[in-house]
């Protein structure tokens, strides 16, 4: 998850810039990760979640390619 920082250029209004920043953070998955890290996650639960996410990514990728 460590990568380049998110940047938002403030042109018109601060509210608009905050909205754009929230959209970018949501797209990157930062908000979901913060929510997930709020509480301790047992290793078994973490493993199951990662497997579930991988399955979801694979299904999505196959769907994009047109294979069912």
Secondary structure in CASP SS format (residue, H / E / C, confidence):
PFRMAT SS
TARGET T0000
AUTHOR 0000-0000-0000
METHOD secondary structure of the structure
MODEL  1
X C 1.00
X C 1.00
X C 1.00
X C 1.00
X C 1.00
X C 1.00
X C 1.00
X C 1.00
X C 1.00
X C 1.00
X C 1.00
X C 1.00
X C 1.00
X H 1.00
X H 1.00
X H 1.00
X H 1.00
X H 1.00
X H 1.00
X H 1.00
X H 1.00
X H 1.00
X H 1.00
X H 1.00
X H 1.00
X H 1.00
X H 1.00
X H 1.00
X C 1.00
X H 1.00
X H 1.00
X H 1.00
X H 1.00
X H 1.00
X H 1.00
X H 1.00
X C 1.00
X C 1.00
X C 1.00
X C 1.00
X C 1.00
X C 1.00
X H 1.00
X H 1.00
X H 1.00
X H 1.00
X H 1.00
X H 1.00
X H 1.00
X H 1.00
X H 1.00
X H 1.00
X H 1.00
X H 1.00
X H 1.00
X H 1.00
X H 1.00
X H 1.00
X H 1.00
X H 1.00
X H 1.00
X H 1.00
X H 1.00
X H 1.00
X H 1.00
X C 1.00
X C 1.00
X C 1.00
END
